Amino acid sequence: MDAPGNAPKSPQSQRRPHLGIHFRCCHVYGYIYKNKDGTAYSGRCPRCGKPLKVKISKDGSGSGQRIFQTEPRLRPVQ
């Protein structure tokens, strides 16, 4: 029997880093995920397929926000 500290990690704890996006083009919510290089989050609108890429700052001075809106510019939701 495994000790509690040696239990396998649940799928929920192994989630990929992501940003929540309100795609205003189609009024839907979705996620974009960090790329393998760790340089940007990228994805597409789940309804129309419009691409979106959000670069990650090298110095870590980016926004602390996790939910954003598209169009006309990507900006934090207040």
Legacy VTK file of the C-alpha trace (Angstrom):
# vtk DataFile Version 3.0
C-alpha trace
ASCII
DATASET POLYDATA
POINTS 78 float
0.000 0.000 0.000
1.372 3.432 -0.928
1.919 6.049 1.721
-0.222 9.212 1.273
2.817 11.254 0.168
3.606 8.736 -2.587
0.152 8.675 -4.156
0.078 9.324 -7.914
-0.859 12.848 -8.872
-4.406 13.362 -10.014
-5.041 14.618 -13.563
-6.382 17.826 -12.028
-2.991 18.608 -10.450
-1.212 18.028 -13.782
-3.100 20.695 -15.752
-1.270 22.648 -18.424
-0.676 26.360 -17.714
-3.417 28.393 -19.386
-5.159 31.748 -19.633
-8.912 32.219 -19.658
-10.057 34.222 -22.681
-13.367 35.919 -23.444
-13.390 35.841 -27.256
-15.512 38.884 -28.021
-15.594 37.993 -31.728
-18.128 35.228 -30.953
-19.062 36.026 -27.339
-17.626 32.754 -26.015
-15.167 31.839 -23.275
-12.214 29.504 -23.738
-8.631 28.779 -22.797
-5.296 29.249 -24.516
-2.326 27.183 -23.391
1.392 27.807 -22.885
3.488 26.571 -25.807
6.251 23.982 -25.368
8.976 26.651 -25.498
7.303 28.578 -22.663
7.447 31.814 -24.667
3.738 32.415 -25.300
0.180 31.268 -24.753
-1.597 30.415 -27.990
-4.889 29.039 -29.190
-7.986 29.775 -31.234
-11.522 30.969 -30.708
-13.557 27.803 -30.120
-16.340 29.004 -32.407
-14.743 30.789 -35.404
-11.121 29.626 -35.102
-9.581 33.107 -34.956
-5.961 32.624 -33.756
-4.625 34.312 -30.631
-1.075 34.466 -29.269
-0.030 36.176 -26.029
3.719 36.535 -25.552
5.257 35.895 -22.135
7.693 38.562 -20.943
11.236 37.303 -20.379
11.725 39.333 -17.214
8.505 38.179 -15.562
7.018 41.678 -15.439
3.755 40.664 -17.109
0.220 40.927 -15.818
-0.931 39.000 -12.782
-4.328 38.604 -14.445
-5.479 35.151 -15.595
-8.630 36.152 -17.532
-8.547 38.433 -20.584
-10.763 39.693 -23.414
-9.950 39.820 -27.111
-10.681 42.683 -29.534
-9.742 45.351 -30.084
-6.716 44.578 -27.918
-6.003 41.927 -25.344
-6.587 43.450 -21.912
-7.284 42.252 -18.373
-10.911 41.857 -17.296
-11.718 44.263 -14.447
LINES 1 79
78 0 1 2 3 4 5 6 7 8 9 10 11 12 13 14 15 16 17 18 19 20 21 22 23 24 25 26 27 28 29 30 31 32 33 34 35 36 37 38 39 40 41 42 43 44 45 46 47 48 49 50 51 52 53 54 55 56 57 58 59 60 61 62 63 64 65 66 67 68 69 70 71 72 73 74 75 76 77
